[in-house]
């Protein structure tokens, strides 16, 4: 489909009918969805949508129409999509986990260690319950790093903050949890 | 991404429950090394082992680093030497054992299997020489392991070989008196000997296998035990809240074992395929045997205790191990289409601290062990017996175990260790993975001498006639 590609984000207190409201507005303007991801964090609904709008649809109308449908507490942004200036580093996919006492500064510490080794976060979630934090991140790490040393460094950084930090290859989690292991393992 | 709870379940298996890959075993065909000239035979054997397995250990370490999972043992299994060294005599076979030992040391593996012969129906001159060479071959080398196939469901039991092996085991023990007969721990006597078993001491690269192949043996008793403990504790907590749905049955325990075995097997296959790819050889099988170690928390006996057998060997032990063994197979068979080897729950007394304790306390006897091996893998394994047990009685113990395998179409085996100069109830310790235990009493010694001295062959069972 020809047209301009945009990134739409919506942040709003969660309630019934949000997806229906967003998609009906987009459909009314012939928006073509390319990819979206949605989650709810502590009762806040968030969504990021990559879409294409064909001429003569006017992107300027989307933002006010969505705000009108979702209410004044919704934050809606629409920006043109641009290719990333540099492709993110690729590599082997790993799962990083950290559990223990909630510790200010642990995420910057861990993420800086990942970045210093050329790694890239591709998925990240964290939750604090009763003062205990659990972090699960999917990262891509260059294949030529000394993984055992990286694991030791992460564990050391975690233990200083009272956290158990682990790094294991994503294939292990696929193998132990997915039924169709061999068919999907090449993509893991 | 995988669900959060599944991620933490997987992490727990590696970090807290001792899940490792117990062994990666390179199976290697040596039949192309045959030569009537001993020097050539020895050089060809060494060259092939070093040439093919030279980077086994380093590649395994790379895989360990990539996946963060320990591979406890890296080993080699070669073609039965009785076939490779056909035509050679006793002294030459001892030299072959020493050359295997040297080649294993060169490539950095701790054990090399295949100083073996299959004699289930009859004994060739070279197989006979190999059996004669065992006392010196096993006591003068540190890494060489041997397996003898003396029975099968298709042929019956070669009682000539069984009787002779009984005496040979005594001779091996005496030859290694300085080490309390430890060399006997490197000899496994089989019924229905597998061609692709990765576990030592019985690993041999059998007929019909590729030139080189990578087989893998997983571990995981600790993972199974903890999974059962969590299930039971969770049900008890719910029961305290009077939840009628929380009542566990043995079917629930079997289901938990099955799911856990699935996950363990998958780890094994993943690591095996990755290592085989790096070595550029075919991946063979994953043997999903639960293999214990003397380490606390890594024990088949502790699994049985968790299942409610407070003293291993008590009535119910055979039923419990049968259920465990079956559930492990069901989970593993669904996890992988490449399951092979022995694939059951091992009960090696010396290598399992809980079993060794039960033996010391008198609840686990030789007879109860034999009963348990009729429903699990693999046999009377790492059992220390009095050093003065006659060869005929050792042969009779083996004959009983072979009969269980032959009649039930399953692999059974013995790894019996007569400890020179020691009696029942005394402790013997080999250290490391080989562990320790008291010496088990053998009752009615000599009472079956007449039977085993008939020798000849116990014919194949009726149900061997399947064609």
Contacts between the chains, C-beta under 8 A, distances in Angstrom:
chain1	res1	chain2	res2	distance
A	92	B	66	7.3
A	95	B	1	7.7
A	95	B	2	7.6
A	95	B	7	6.0
A	97	B	7	6.4
A	97	B	8	7.0
A	97	B	11	5.8
A	99	B	8	7.7
A	123	B	1	5.2
A	125	B	4	7.4
A	134	B	4	7.6
A	134	B	8	7.9
A	136	B	1	7.5
A	136	B	4	5.8
A	136	B	7	5.8
A	138	B	1	5.3
A	146	B	65	7.1
A	147	B	65	4.9
A	147	B	66	6.1
A	147	B	68	6.7
A	148	B	64	7.8
A	148	B	65	4.8
A	148	B	68	7.3
A	151	B	68	5.9
A	164	B	15	7.9
A	166	B	11	5.3
A	166	B	15	6.3
A	167	B	68	6.8
A	168	B	10	7.2
A	168	B	11	6.6
A	168	B	14	6.7
A	168	B	67	7.2
A	168	B	68	5.2
A	169	B	66	6.2
A	169	B	67	4.8
A	169	B	68	6.8
A	171	B	67	7.3
A	171	B	270	5.8
A	172	B	10	6.2
A	172	B	14	7.8
A	172	B	67	6.1
A	172	B	69	7.3
A	172	B	267	6.5
A	172	B	270	6.7
A	173	B	2	4.6
A	173	B	6	7.0
A	173	B	7	5.9
A	173	B	10	5.3
A	174	B	2	7.1
A	175	B	266	4.0
A	175	B	267	6.1
A	175	B	269	7.2
A	175	B	270	4.4
A	176	B	6	7.7
A	176	B	9	7.9
A	176	B	10	5.0
A	176	B	13	7.4
A	176	B	263	4.1
A	176	B	266	5.2
A	176	B	267	6.2
A	177	B	2	5.2
A	177	B	3	7.5
A	177	B	6	4.6
A	177	B	10	6.8
A	177	B	263	7.6
A	178	B	2	7.7
A	181	B	266	5.8
A	181	B	269	7.7
A	181	B	270	7.7
A	181	B	335	7.7
A	185	B	270	7.5
